[in-house]
Amino acid sequence: SIGYPSSQTKLELRPTMAPKEKRSAKEEKVDILEPIEVKEGPLRPYLDIETSKELIESRAPSTLFEKGLLAVLVVVGAITRFHRLEIPTNVIDNETVVGNIISKYINREFFVGITPPLAHLAYSFVSVFNGFDGSFPFQPVGHPYPNKVPYATFRFFASFLGLLTVILFYSTLRVSGVRAIVAFAISLALIFENGYVTISRYIFDESPYMFFIALAIYLFKRSQ
């Protein structure tokens, strides 16, 4: 049985923890760190990061094997980009925008553009050689191209820049120190990338932009 204390029993409560001792005012003060003495260290020469001439030559496509890899990239890239550029024979989406700007450049019309003019000026420069007079407005979407509009030449220009971008991509990897077979495999994957193939086969402004960006990166890596 359990016994309960009677009313006459006195309960004595004992503290389970000792009371916190009071600290003196000196102990409450935060310790102040002594000032650190800074001395002048020894002189060390700067690190020479200039790439040697021998290393640059070793990364250039000088061997027959690497020249063969470049040839494969050029052939495969040309097939995926130049094959049947004349199809479709109708104006597709975004060709209306770029083609209309090309016509305005040729006709010397004032307009306000929302994109950088480099790609459109490049296409306008191509029109000097293919005989386009700027009379076709590239509208509406789905309209058949007239015989006098050399749309295949504009598409060939975009495809050619897309092919050069692949070669610049491979060269940038080699200059950066990547092995030839690894750079070849990555560049081959870029050739078959569906989105990049698409923008390289039509009159889009992305292909010139990517070419000039790739050229700038390659020249930067080459100058290091």
FIKOLZA-1660 file (N, C-alpha, C; in steps of 0.1 Angstrom, whole numbers, plus 5000, padded with zeros to 4 digits):
% residues 224
   i   px   py   pz ch aa at
   1 5008 4988 5000  A  S  N
   1 5000 5000 5000  A  S CA
   1 5009 5012 5000  A  S  C
   2 5003 5023 4995  A  I  N
   2 5011 5036 4994  A  I CA
   2 5006 5045 5005  A  I  C
   3 5016 5049 5013  A  G  N
   3 5012 5058 5024  A  G CA
   3 5014 5073 5021  A  G  C
   4 5004 5080 5025  A  Y  N
   4 5004 5095 5022  A  Y CA
   4 5008 5102 5035  A  Y  C
   5 5015 5113 5034  A  P  N
   5 5019 5120 5046  A  P CA
   5 5007 5126 5053  A  P  C
   6 5008 5126 5066  A  S  N
   6 4997 5132 5073  A  S CA
   6 4998 5147 5074  A  S  C
   7 4988 5153 5080  A  S  N
   7 4988 5168 5080  A  S CA
   7 4999 5173 5090  A  S  C
   8 5003 5165 5099  A  Q  N
   8 5013 5169 5109  A  Q CA
   8 5028 5168 5103  A  Q  C
   9 5029 5161 5092  A  T  N
   9 5042 5159 5086  A  T CA
   9 5047 5172 5079  A  T  C
  10 5059 5176 5082  A  K  N
  10 5064 5188 5075  A  K CA
  10 5073 5184 5064  A  K  C
  11 5071 5189 5052  A  L  N
  11 5079 5186 5040  A  L CA
  11 5090 5196 5039  A  L  C
  12 5102 5191 5037  A  E  N
  12 5113 5200 5036  A  E CA
  12 5118 5200 5022  A  E  C
  13 5118 5212 5015  A  L  N
  13 5122 5213 5002  A  L CA
  13 5137 5217 5001  A  L  C
  14 5144 5209 4994  A  R  N
  14 5158 5211 4993  A  R CA
  14 5162 5215 4978  A  R  C
  15 5169 5225 4976  A  P  N
  15 5173 5229 4963  A  P CA
  15 5182 5218 4956  A  P  C
  16 5178 5215 4944  A  T  N
  16 5186 5205 4936  A  T CA
  16 5199 5211 4931  A  T  C
  17 5200 5224 4929  A  M  N
  17 5212 5230 4923  A  M CA
  17 5216 5241 4933  A  M  C
  18 5229 5243 4933  A  A  N
  18 5235 5253 4942  A  A CA
  18 5232 5266 4936  A  A  C
  19 5229 5276 4944  A  P  N
  19 5227 5290 4939  A  P CA
  19 5239 5295 4932  A  P  C
  20 5236 5303 4921  A  K  N
  20 5246 5309 4913  A  K CA
  20 5254 5319 4921  A  K  C
  21 5267 5317 4920  A  E  N
  21 5275 5326 4928  A  E CA
  21 5276 5339 4920  A  E  C
  22 5276 5350 4928  A  K  N
  22 5278 5363 4922  A  K CA
  22 5292 5365 4918  A  K  C
  23 5293 5371 4906  A  R  N
  23 5307 5374 4901  A  R CA
  23 5310 5388 4904  A  R  C
  24 5322 5391 4906  A  S  N
  24 5327 5404 4910  A  S CA
  24 5326 5413 4897  A  S  C
  25 5328 5426 4899  A  A  N
  25 5327 5435 4888  A  A CA
  25 5339 5433 4879  A  A  C
  26 5350 5429 4884  A  K  N
  26 5362 5427 4876  A  K CA
  26 5360 5415 4867  A  K  C
  27 5353 5405 4872  A  E  N
  27 5351 5393 4864  A  E CA
  27 5341 5395 4853  A  E  C
  28 5332 5405 4855  A  E  N
  28 5322 5407 4845  A  E CA
  28 5327 5415 4833  A  E  C
  29 5339 5421 4834  A  K  N
  29 5344 5428 4823  A  K CA
  29 5349 5419 4812  A  K  C
  30 5347 5423 4800  A  V  N
  30 5351 5415 4789  A  V CA
  30 5366 5416 4787  A  V  C
  31 5373 5404 4785  A  D  N
  31 5387 5405 4783  A  D CA
  31 5391 5412 4770  A  D  C
  32 5400 5421 4770  A  I  N
  32 5404 5428 4759  A  I CA
  32 5417 5421 4753  A  I  C
  33 5416 5418 4740  A  L  N
  33 5427 5412 4733  A  L CA
  33 5439 5422 4731  A  L  C
  34 5450 5417 4733  A  E  N
  34 5462 5425 4731  A  E CA
  34 5464 5428 4716  A  E  C
  35 5468 5440 4712  A  P  N
  35 5470 5443 4698  A  P CA
  35 5480 5434 4691  A  P  C
  36 5477 5430 4679  A  I  N
  36 5486 5421 4672  A  I CA
  36 5496 5429 4664  A  I  C
  37 5508 5425 4666  A  E  N
  37 5519 5433 4660  A  E CA
  37 5521 5427 4645  A  E  C
  38 5520 5436 4636  A  V  N
  38 5521 5432 4621  A  V CA
  38 5535 5437 4617  A  V  C
  39 5543 5427 4612  A  K  N
  39 5556 5430 4607  A  K CA
  39 5557 5428 4592  A  K  C
  40 5567 5434 4586  A  E  N
  40 5569 5432 4572  A  E CA
  40 5575 5419 4569  A  E  C
  41 5568 5411 4560  A  G  N
  41 5573 5398 4556  A  G CA
  41 5583 5398 4546  A  G  C
  42 5588 5386 4543  A  P  N
  42 5599 5385 4532  A  P CA
  42 5594 5388 4518  A  P  C
  43 5602 5393 4510  A  L  N
  43 5598 5396 4496  A  L CA
  43 5598 5383 4488  A  L  C
  44 5587 5381 4481  A  R  N
  44 5586 5369 4472  A  R CA
  44 5584 5374 4458  A  R  C
  45 5590 5367 4448  A  P  N
  45 5588 5371 4434  A  P CA
  45 5574 5368 4429  A  P  C
  46 5569 5375 4420  A  Y  N
  46 5556 5373 4414  A  Y CA
  46 5556 5360 4406  A  Y  C
  47 5544 5354 4406  A  L  N
  47 5542 5341 4399  A  L CA
  47 5541 5344 4384  A  L  C
  48 5549 5337 4377  A  D  N
  48 5550 5339 4362  A  D CA
  48 5539 5330 4356  A  D  C
  49 5528 5336 4351  A  I  N
  49 5517 5328 4345  A  I CA
  49 5517 5328 4330  A  I  C
  50 5527 5334 4324  A  E  N
  50 5528 5335 4310  A  E CA
  50 5530 5321 4303  A  E  C
  51 5521 5318 4294  A  T  N
  51 5521 5305 4287  A  T CA
  51 5534 5305 4278  A  T  C
  52 5541 5294 4279  A  S  N
  52 5553 5292 4271  A  S CA
  52 5549 5290 4257  A  S  C
  53 5559 5293 4248  A  K  N
  53 5557 5291 4234  A  K CA
  53 5556 5276 4230  A  K  C
  54 5563 5268 4238  A  E  N
  54 5562 5253 4235  A  E CA
  54 5549 5248 4239  A  E  C
  55 5542 5253 4249  A  L  N
  55 5529 5248 4253  A  L CA
  55 5519 5252 4243  A  L  C
  56 5520 5264 4238  A  I  N
  56 5510 5269 4228  A  I CA
  56 5511 5261 4215  A  I  C
  57 5524 5258 4211  A  E  N
  57 5525 5249 4199  A  E CA
  57 5520 5235 4201  A  E  C
  58 5521 5230 4213  A  S  N
  58 5516 5216 4216  A  S CA
  58 5501 5216 4216  A  S  C
  59 5494 5227 4218  A  R  N
  59 5480 5227 4218  A  R CA
  59 5474 5231 4204  A  R  C
  60 5483 5234 4195  A  A  N
  60 5478 5237 4181  A  A CA
  60 5476 5224 4173  A  A  C
  61 5467 5224 4164  A  P  N
  61 5464 5212 4156  A  P CA
  61 5476 5209 4146  A  P  C
  62 5487 5204 4151  A  S  N
  62 5499 5202 4142  A  S CA
  62 5500 5187 4138  A  S  C
  63 5494 5178 4145  A  T  N
  63 5496 5164 4142  A  T CA
  63 5485 5160 4131  A  T  C
  64 5488 5149 4124  A  L  N
  64 5479 5144 4114  A  L CA
  64 5466 5139 4120  A  L  C
  65 5467 5133 4132  A  F  N
  65 5456 5128 4139  A  F CA
  65 5446 5139 4143  A  F  C
  66 5451 5150 4148  A  E  N
  66 5442 5161 4152  A  E CA
  66 5436 5168 4139  A  E  C
  67 5444 5169 4129  A  K  N
  67 5439 5175 4116  A  K CA
  67 5427 5166 4111  A  K  C
  68 5429 5153 4113  A  G  N
  68 5418 5144 4109  A  G CA
  68 5405 5147 4117  A  G  C
  69 5407 5149 4130  A  L  N
  69 5395 5152 4139  A  L CA
  69 5389 5165 4134  A  L  C
  70 5396 5175 4131  A  L  N
  70 5391 5188 4126  A  L CA
  70 5383 5185 4113  A  L  C
  71 5389 5177 4104  A  A  N
  71 5382 5174 4091  A  A CA
  71 5369 5167 4094  A  A  C
  72 5368 5158 4103  A  V  N
  72 5355 5152 4106  A  V CA
  72 5345 5162 4111  A  V  C
  73 5349 5171 4120  A  L  N
  73 5340 5181 4125  A  L CA
  73 5335 5190 4114  A  L  C
  74 5344 5194 4105  A  V  N
  74 5339 5202 4094  A  V CA
  74 5329 5195 4085  A  V  C
  75 5332 5182 4081  A  V  N
  75 5323 5175 4072  A  V CA
  75 5310 5172 4079  A  V  C
  76 5310 5167 4091  A  V  N
  76 5297 5164 4098  A  V CA
  76 5289 5177 4100  A  V  C
  77 5296 5188 4104  A  G  N
  77 5289 5200 4107  A  G CA
  77 5283 5206 4094  A  G  C
  78 5290 5205 4083  A  A  N
  78 5285 5210 4070  A  A CA
  78 5273 5202 4066  A  A  C
  79 5273 5189 4068  A  I  N
  79 5262 5180 4064  A  I CA
  79 5249 5184 4072  A  I  C
  80 5251 5186 4085  A  T  N
  80 5239 5189 4093  A  T CA
  80 5234 5203 4091  A  T  C
  81 5242 5212 4085  A  R  N
  81 5237 5226 4084  A  R CA
  81 5234 5230 4070  A  R  C
  82 5241 5224 4060  A  F  N
  82 5239 5229 4046  A  F CA
  82 5230 5220 4038  A  F  C
  83 5225 5209 4044  A  H  N
  83 5217 5200 4036  A  H CA
  83 5203 5206 4034  A  H  C
  84 5199 5208 4022  A  R  N
  84 5185 5212 4018  A  R CA
  84 5181 5225 4026  A  R  C
  85 5189 5235 4024  A  L  N
  85 5186 5248 4031  A  L CA
  85 5174 5255 4025  A  L  C
  86 5171 5251 4012  A  E  N
  86 5160 5258 4006  A  E CA
  86 5146 5254 4011  A  E  C
  87 5146 5244 4019  A  I  N
  87 5133 5239 4025  A  I CA
  87 5132 5243 4039  A  I  C
  88 5121 5249 4043  A  P  N
  88 5109 5252 4036  A  P CA
  88 5111 5264 4027  A  P  C
  89 5102 5265 4017  A  T  N
  89 5103 5276 4008  A  T CA
  89 5094 5288 4012  A  T  C
  90 5089 5287 4024  A  N  N
  90 5080 5298 4030  A  N CA
  90 5087 5305 4041  A  N  C
  91 5082 5317 4044  A  V  N
  91 5087 5325 4055  A  V CA
  91 5083 5318 4068  A  V  C
  92 5093 5315 4077  A  I  N
  92 5090 5309 4090  A  I CA
  92 5091 5320 4101  A  I  C
  93 5087 5316 4113  A  D  N
  93 5087 5326 4124  A  D CA
  93 5101 5331 4127  A  D  C
  94 5102 5343 4130  A  N  N
  94 5114 5350 4133  A  N CA
  94 5122 5354 4121  A  N  C
  95 5120 5347 4110  A  E  N
  95 5126 5352 4097  A  E CA
  95 5119 5365 4093  A  E  C
  96 5106 5366 4097  A  T  N
  96 5099 5379 4094  A  T CA
  96 5105 5391 4101  A  T  C
  97 5110 5389 4113  A  V  N
  97 5116 5400 4121  A  V CA
  97 5129 5404 4115  A  V  C
  98 5138 5394 4113  A  V  N
  98 5152 5397 4108  A  V CA
  98 5151 5401 4093  A  V  C
  99 5143 5395 4085  A  G  N
  99 5142 5399 4071  A  G CA
  99 5136 5413 4069  A  G  C
 100 5126 5416 4078  A  N  N
 100 5121 5430 4077  A  N CA
 100 5131 5440 4080  A  N  C
 101 5139 5437 4090  A  I  N
 101 5150 5447 4094  A  I CA
 101 5160 5448 4083  A  I  C
 102 5164 5437 4076  A  I  N
 102 5173 5437 4065  A  I CA
 102 5168 5446 4054  A  I  C
 103 5155 5444 4051  A  S  N
 103 5149 5453 4040  A  S CA
 103 5149 5468 4044  A  S  C
 104 5147 5471 4057  A  K  N
 104 5148 5485 4061  A  K CA
 104 5162 5490 4060  A  K  C
 105 5172 5482 4063  A  Y  N
 105 5185 5487 4062  A  Y CA
 105 5189 5490 4047  A  Y  C
 106 5185 5481 4039  A  I  N
 106 5188 5483 4024  A  I CA
 106 5180 5495 4019  A  I  C
 107 5168 5497 4023  A  N  N
 107 5160 5508 4018  A  N CA
 107 5163 5521 4026  A  N  C
 108 5172 5520 4036  A  R  N
 108 5176 5532 4044  A  R CA
 108 5164 5538 4051  A  R  C
 109 5156 5530 4057  A  E  N
 109 5144 5535 4064  A  E CA
 109 5148 5535 4079  A  E  C
 110 5142 5546 4086  A  F  N
 110 5145 5547 4100  A  F CA
 110 5135 5538 4108  A  F  C
 111 5140 5531 4118  A  F  N
 111 5132 5523 4127  A  F CA
 111 5139 5522 4140  A  F  C
 112 5131 5517 4150  A  V  N
 112 5136 5515 4163  A  V CA
 112 5137 5500 4166  A  V  C
 113 5149 5496 4168  A  G  N
 113 5152 5481 4171  A  G CA
 113 5154 5479 4185  A  G  C
 114 5150 5466 4189  A  I  N
 114 5151 5463 4203  A  I CA
 114 5163 5453 4205  A  I  C
 115 5170 5449 4195  A  T  N
 115 5181 5440 4196  A  T CA
 115 5194 5447 4190  A  T  C
 116 5206 5442 4194  A  P  N
 116 5218 5448 4189  A  P CA
 116 5218 5447 4173  A  P  C
 117 5223 5456 4166  A  P  N
 117 5223 5456 4152  A  P CA
 117 5234 5448 4145  A  P  C
 118 5243 5442 4152  A  L  N
 118 5254 5435 4146  A  L CA
 118 5250 5424 4136  A  L  C
 119 5241 5416 4141  A  A  N
 119 5236 5404 4132  A  A CA
 119 5229 5409 4120  A  A  C
 120 5220 5419 4122  A  H  N
 120 5212 5425 4110  A  H CA
 120 5221 5432 4100  A  H  C
 121 5232 5439 4105  A  L  N
 121 5241 5445 4096  A  L CA
 121 5249 5435 4088  A  L  C
 122 5252 5423 4095  A  A  N
 122 5259 5413 4088  A  A CA
 122 5251 5407 4077  A  A  C
 123 5238 5405 4079  A  Y  N
 123 5229 5400 4069  A  Y CA
 123 5228 5411 4058  A  Y  C
 124 5227 5423 4061  A  S  N
 124 5226 5434 4051  A  S CA
 124 5239 5434 4043  A  S  C
 125 5250 5431 4048  A  F  N
 125 5263 5430 4041  A  F CA
 125 5262 5419 4031  A  F  C
 126 5256 5408 4035  A  V  N
 126 5255 5396 4025  A  V CA
 126 5246 5400 4014  A  V  C
 127 5236 5408 4016  A  S  N
 127 5226 5412 4005  A  S CA
 127 5233 5420 3994  A  S  C
 128 5245 5426 3998  A  V  N
 128 5252 5433 3987  A  V CA
 128 5257 5424 3976  A  V  C
 129 5260 5411 3980  A  F  N
 129 5266 5401 3971  A  F CA
 129 5255 5392 3965  A  F  C
 130 5244 5390 3972  A  N  N
 130 5234 5381 3966  A  N CA
 130 5223 5389 3958  A  N  C
 131 5224 5402 3957  A  G  N
 131 5215 5410 3948  A  G CA
 131 5201 5412 3954  A  G  C
 132 5199 5411 3967  A  F  N
 132 5186 5414 3972  A  F CA
 132 5184 5429 3973  A  F  C
 133 5173 5434 3968  A  D  N
 133 5170 5448 3967  A  D CA
 133 5162 5454 3978  A  D  C
 134 5157 5445 3988  A  G  N
 134 5149 5450 3999  A  G CA
 134 5135 5452 3996  A  G  C
 135 5130 5447 3985  A  S  N
 135 5116 5450 3981  A  S CA
 135 5106 5440 3988  A  S  C
 136 5111 5429 3993  A  F  N
 136 5103 5419 3999  A  F CA
 136 5103 5421 4014  A  F  C
 137 5091 5423 4021  A  P  N
 137 5091 5426 4035  A  P CA
 137 5092 5414 4045  A  P  C
 138 5093 5402 4039  A  F  N
 138 5093 5390 4047  A  F CA
 138 5081 5388 4056  A  F  C
 139 5070 5392 4051  A  Q  N
 139 5057 5390 4058  A  Q CA
 139 5046 5386 4049  A  Q  C
 140 5036 5379 4054  A  P  N
 140 5034 5373 4067  A  P CA
 140 5041 5360 4069  A  P  C
 141 5040 5354 4080  A  V  N
 141 5045 5340 4083  A  V CA
 141 5038 5330 4074  A  V  C
 142 5045 5322 4067  A  G  N
 142 5040 5312 4058  A  G CA
 142 5039 5317 4044  A  G  C
 143 5042 5329 4041  A  H  N
 143 5041 5334 4027  A  H CA
 143 5053 5328 4019  A  H  C
 144 5050 5323 4007  A  P  N
 144 5061 5318 3999  A  P CA
 144 5071 5328 3995  A  P  C
 145 5084 5324 3994  A  Y  N
 145 5094 5333 3990  A  Y CA
 145 5093 5335 3975  A  Y  C
 146 5094 5347 3970  A  P  N
 146 5094 5349 3955  A  P CA
 146 5108 5345 3950  A  P  C
 147 5108 5343 3937  A  N  N
 147 5121 5338 3931  A  N CA
 147 5132 5348 3932  A  N  C
 148 5128 5361 3933  A  K  N
 148 5139 5371 3933  A  K CA
 148 5145 5373 3947  A  K  C
 149 5140 5366 3957  A  V  N
 149 5145 5367 3970  A  V CA
 149 5155 5356 3973  A  V  C
 150 5168 5359 3974  A  P  N
 150 5178 5348 3977  A  P CA
 150 5178 5344 3991  A  P  C
 151 5167 5338 3996  A  Y  N
 151 5166 5335 4010  A  Y CA
 151 5176 5323 4014  A  Y  C
 152 5179 5315 4004  A  A  N
 152 5188 5304 4007  A  A CA
 152 5202 5309 4010  A  A  C
 153 5206 5320 4004  A  T  N
 153 5219 5326 4006  A  T CA
 153 5220 5331 4020  A  T  C
 154 5209 5338 4025  A  F  N
 154 5209 5342 4039  A  F CA
 154 5210 5330 4048  A  F  C
 155 5203 5320 4045  A  R  N
 155 5204 5308 4054  A  R CA
 155 5217 5301 4053  A  R  C
 156 5224 5302 4042  A  F  N
 156 5237 5296 4041  A  F CA
 156 5247 5304 4049  A  F  C
 157 5245 5317 4050  A  F  N
 157 5254 5326 4058  A  F CA
 157 5252 5322 4073  A  F  C
 158 5240 5320 4077  A  A  N
 158 5238 5316 4091  A  A CA
 158 5244 5303 4094  A  A  C
 159 5242 5293 4085  A  S  N
 159 5248 5280 4086  A  S CA
 159 5263 5280 4086  A  S  C
 160 5269 5288 4078  A  F  N
 160 5283 5289 4078  A  F CA
 160 5289 5295 4091  A  F  C
 161 5283 5305 4096  A  L  N
 161 5287 5310 4109  A  L CA
 161 5285 5299 4120  A  L  C
 162 5274 5292 4119  A  G  N
 162 5272 5281 4129  A  G CA
 162 5283 5270 4128  A  G  C
 163 5288 5267 4116  A  L  N
 163 5299 5258 4115  A  L CA
 163 5312 5263 4120  A  L  C
 164 5315 5276 4117  A  L  N
 164 5327 5282 4123  A  L CA
 164 5326 5283 4138  A  L  C
 165 5315 5284 4144  A  T  N
 165 5313 5285 4158  A  T CA
 165 5318 5271 4164  A  T  C
 166 5314 5260 4158  A  V  N
 166 5319 5247 4163  A  V CA
 166 5334 5246 4162  A  V  C
 167 5340 5251 4151  A  I  N
 167 5355 5250 4150  A  I CA
 167 5361 5259 4161  A  I  C
 168 5355 5271 4163  A  L  N
 168 5361 5280 4174  A  L CA
 168 5359 5273 4188  A  L  C
 169 5348 5266 4190  A  F  N
 169 5346 5259 4202  A  F CA
 169 5356 5249 4205  A  F  C
 170 5359 5241 4194  A  Y  N
 170 5370 5231 4195  A  Y CA
 170 5384 5238 4198  A  Y  C
 171 5387 5248 4191  A  S  N
 171 5399 5255 4193  A  S CA
 171 5401 5261 4206  A  S  C
 172 5390 5266 4212  A  T  N
 172 5390 5272 4225  A  T CA
 172 5393 5262 4236  A  T  C
 173 5387 5250 4234  A  L  N
 173 5390 5239 4244  A  L CA
 173 5404 5235 4243  A  L  C
 174 5410 5234 4231  A  R  N
 174 5424 5230 4229  A  R CA
 174 5433 5240 4235  A  R  C
 175 5431 5253 4233  A  V  N
 175 5439 5263 4239  A  V CA
 175 5438 5263 4254  A  V  C
 176 5427 5259 4259  A  S  N
 176 5425 5259 4274  A  S CA
 176 5432 5247 4280  A  S  C
 177 5437 5238 4272  A  G  N
 177 5444 5226 4277  A  G CA
 177 5437 5213 4277  A  G  C
 178 5425 5213 4271  A  V  N
 178 5417 5201 4270  A  V CA
 178 5424 5192 4259  A  V  C
 179 5424 5179 4262  A  R  N
 179 5429 5169 4252  A  R CA
 179 5421 5169 4239  A  R  C
 180 5428 5165 4229  A  A  N
 180 5422 5166 4215  A  A CA
 180 5410 5157 4214  A  A  C
 181 5410 5145 4219  A  I  N
 181 5399 5136 4218  A  I CA
 181 5387 5140 4226  A  I  C
 182 5390 5146 4238  A  V  N
 182 5379 5152 4246  A  V CA
 182 5373 5164 4240  A  V  C
 183 5381 5173 4234  A  A  N
 183 5375 5184 4227  A  A CA
 183 5367 5180 4215  A  A  C
 184 5372 5170 4208  A  F  N
 184 5365 5165 4197  A  F CA
 184 5351 5159 4201  A  F  C
 185 5350 5152 4211  A  A  N
 185 5338 5146 4216  A  A CA
 185 5328 5157 4220  A  A  C
 186 5332 5167 4227  A  I  N
 186 5323 5178 4231  A  I CA
 186 5319 5186 4219  A  I  C
 187 5328 5188 4210  A  S  N
 187 5324 5196 4198  A  S CA
 187 5314 5188 4189  A  S  C
 188 5316 5175 4189  A  L  N
 188 5307 5167 4181  A  L CA
 188 5293 5167 4187  A  L  C
 189 5292 5167 4201  A  A  N
 189 5279 5169 4207  A  A CA
 189 5273 5182 4204  A  A  C
 190 5281 5193 4203  A  L  N
 190 5275 5206 4199  A  L CA
 190 5270 5206 4185  A  L  C
 191 5276 5198 4176  A  I  N
 191 5272 5198 4162  A  I CA
 191 5258 5192 4161  A  I  C
 192 5255 5182 4169  A  F  N
 192 5242 5175 4169  A  F CA
 192 5232 5181 4178  A  F  C
 193 5235 5191 4185  A  E  N
 193 5226 5197 4195  A  E CA
 193 5214 5203 4187  A  E  C
 194 5202 5199 4189  A  N  N
 194 5190 5202 4181  A  N CA
 194 5187 5217 4180  A  N  C
 195 5188 5223 4192  A  G  N
 195 5185 5237 4192  A  G CA
 195 5195 5246 4184  A  G  C
 196 5207 5242 4185  A  Y  N
 196 5218 5250 4178  A  Y CA
 196 5217 5247 4163  A  Y  C
 197 5214 5235 4159  A  V  N
 197 5213 5232 4145  A  V CA
 197 5201 5240 4139  A  V  C
 198 5190 5241 4147  A  T  N
 198 5179 5249 4142  A  T CA
 198 5182 5263 4139  A  T  C
 199 5188 5270 4149  A  I  N
 199 5191 5284 4147  A  I CA
 199 5202 5287 4137  A  I  C
 200 5209 5276 4133  A  S  N
 200 5220 5278 4124  A  S CA
 200 5215 5276 4109  A  S  C
 201 5203 5271 4107  A  R  N
 201 5198 5268 4094  A  R CA
 201 5188 5278 4089  A  R  C
 202 5185 5288 4096  A  Y  N
 202 5174 5298 4092  A  Y CA
 202 5180 5312 4094  A  Y  C
 203 5172 5322 4089  A  I  N
 203 5176 5336 4090  A  I CA
 203 5173 5341 4104  A  I  C
 204 5181 5337 4113  A  F  N
 204 5179 5341 4127  A  F CA
 204 5191 5349 4131  A  F  C
 205 5190 5358 4141  A  D  N
 205 5201 5366 4146  A  D CA
 205 5210 5359 4156  A  D  C
 206 5205 5347 4161  A  E  N
 206 5213 5340 4172  A  E CA
 206 5226 5335 4166  A  E  C
 207 5226 5330 4154  A  S  N
 207 5238 5324 4148  A  S CA
 207 5250 5334 4147  A  S  C
 208 5248 5346 4142  A  P  N
 208 5259 5356 4142  A  P CA
 208 5263 5360 4156  A  P  C
 209 5253 5361 4165  A  Y  N
 209 5257 5365 4179  A  Y CA
 209 5266 5355 4185  A  Y  C
 210 5262 5342 4184  A  M  N
 210 5270 5331 4190  A  M CA
 210 5284 5330 4183  A  M  C
 211 5285 5333 4170  A  F  N
 211 5298 5333 4164  A  F CA
 211 5307 5343 4169  A  F  C
 212 5302 5355 4171  A  F  N
 212 5311 5366 4176  A  F CA
 212 5314 5364 4190  A  F  C
 213 5305 5359 4198  A  I  N
 213 5309 5356 4212  A  I CA
 213 5319 5345 4213  A  I  C
 214 5318 5334 4205  A  A  N
 214 5328 5324 4204  A  A CA
 214 5342 5329 4200  A  A  C
 215 5341 5338 4190  A  L  N
 215 5354 5344 4185  A  L CA
 215 5361 5352 4196  A  L  C
 216 5353 5360 4203  A  A  N
 216 5359 5368 4214  A  A CA
 216 5365 5359 4225  A  A  C
 217 5358 5349 4229  A  I  N
 217 5363 5340 4239  A  I CA
 217 5376 5333 4234  A  I  C
 218 5376 5329 4222  A  Y  N
 218 5388 5322 4217  A  Y CA
 218 5400 5331 4216  A  Y  C
 219 5398 5343 4212  A  L  N
 219 5409 5353 4211  A  L CA
 219 5414 5357 4225  A  L  C
 220 5405 5357 4235  A  F  N
 220 5409 5360 4249  A  F CA
 220 5417 5349 4254  A  F  C
 221 5413 5336 4252  A  K  N
 221 5421 5325 4257  A  K CA
 221 5434 5324 4250  A  K  C
 222 5434 5327 4237  A  R  N
 222 5446 5327 4229  A  R CA
 222 5457 5337 4234  A  R  C
 223 5452 5348 4238  A  S  N
 223 5461 5359 4242  A  S CA
 223 5467 5357 4256  A  S  C
 224 5461 5348 4264  A  Q  N
 224 5467 5346 4277  A  Q CA
 224 5480 5339 4277  A  Q  C
% end
